[in-house]
Amino acid sequence: MALVQATLKTQIEAAFNAQSGKTENPEAAISDLANRLATAIDAYIRSATVTVSAGIPVSTAGSPTAQTGTTTAPGVGQIS
């Protein structure tokens, strides 16, 4: 799935709004805000789709009908 900046913005605004008016324990409010922001950013990043270009070199072994193998070079991905 493509990254949706508007969703992240909404979650960040909600995190700040949840803290507005909390004056009794500033340290707890800051900690809660940090947790909410970290959760929103983590979810945003994990929602990305990484597409790897075709053409990564591979090495194979086995019979013609039972090939196994691994890549022999790094792929280049693009987050969309």
C-alpha positions as a Python dict, from the first residue, in 0.01 Angstrom:
ca = {
    (1, 'M'): (0, 0, 0),
    (2, 'A'): (122, 350, -69),
    (3, 'L'): (208, 578, 219),
    (4, 'V'): (-79, 814, 301),
    (5, 'Q'): (55, 1131, 457),
    (6, 'A'): (-293, 1256, 548),
    (7, 'T'): (-344, 952, 773),
    (8, 'L'): (-19, 1019, 957),
    (9, 'K'): (-113, 1386, 996),
    (10, 'T'): (-450, 1292, 1145),
    (11, 'Q'): (-285, 1057, 1394),
    (12, 'I'): (-29, 1320, 1495),
    (13, 'E'): (-302, 1580, 1545),
    (14, 'A'): (-498, 1331, 1756),
    (15, 'A'): (-189, 1266, 1970),
    (16, 'F'): (-141, 1637, 2036),
    (17, 'N'): (-513, 1696, 2097),
    (18, 'A'): (-517, 1414, 2352),
    (19, 'Q'): (-252, 1603, 2550),
    (20, 'S'): (-409, 1948, 2537),
    (21, 'G'): (-539, 2039, 2876),
    (22, 'K'): (-324, 1789, 3064),
    (23, 'T'): (-148, 2011, 3318),
    (24, 'E'): (-134, 1801, 3634),
    (25, 'N'): (152, 1573, 3530),
    (26, 'P'): (358, 1721, 3243),
    (27, 'E'): (607, 1433, 3245),
    (28, 'A'): (330, 1177, 3193),
    (29, 'A'): (174, 1391, 2918),
    (30, 'I'): (508, 1412, 2736),
    (31, 'S'): (561, 1038, 2770),
    (32, 'D'): (210, 965, 2642),
    (33, 'L'): (259, 1203, 2349),
    (34, 'A'): (590, 1040, 2261),
    (35, 'N'): (427, 695, 2269),
    (36, 'R'): (138, 808, 2050),
    (37, 'L'): (373, 969, 1798),
    (38, 'A'): (601, 665, 1790),
    (39, 'T'): (302, 438, 1731),
    (40, 'A'): (168, 660, 1451),
    (41, 'I'): (506, 684, 1278),
    (42, 'D'): (571, 310, 1314),
    (43, 'A'): (230, 227, 1163),
    (44, 'Y'): (291, 477, 880),
    (45, 'I'): (627, 326, 788),
    (46, 'R'): (500, -33, 814),
    (47, 'S'): (213, 48, 578),
    (48, 'A'): (458, 109, 292),
    (49, 'T'): (491, -121, -3),
    (50, 'V'): (847, -191, -111),
    (51, 'T'): (885, -282, -476),
    (52, 'V'): (1210, -443, -584),
    (53, 'S'): (1316, -409, -943),
    (54, 'A'): (1345, -724, -1152),
    (55, 'G'): (1687, -843, -1257),
    (56, 'I'): (1855, -933, -930),
    (57, 'P'): (2124, -1191, -1012),
    (58, 'V'): (2065, -1536, -862),
    (59, 'S'): (2261, -1857, -824),
    (60, 'T'): (2071, -2185, -856),
    (61, 'A'): (2140, -2551, -791),
    (62, 'G'): (1950, -2874, -833),
    (63, 'S'): (1787, -3073, -1108),
    (64, 'P'): (1603, -2903, -1397),
    (65, 'T'): (1271, -2963, -1222),
    (66, 'A'): (1377, -2883, -866),
    (67, 'Q'): (1578, -2562, -864),
    (68, 'T'): (1673, -2382, -545),
    (69, 'G'): (1875, -2066, -515),
    (70, 'T'): (1946, -1733, -355),
    (71, 'T'): (2020, -1386, -474),
    (72, 'T'): (2385, -1299, -527),
    (73, 'A'): (2350, -922, -533),
    (74, 'P'): (2144, -670, -340),
    (75, 'G'): (1819, -549, -489),
    (76, 'V'): (1712, -188, -511),
    (77, 'G'): (1371, -119, -359),
    (78, 'Q'): (1141, 177, -383),
    (79, 'I'): (885, 265, -117),
    (80, 'S'): (554, 362, -264),
}
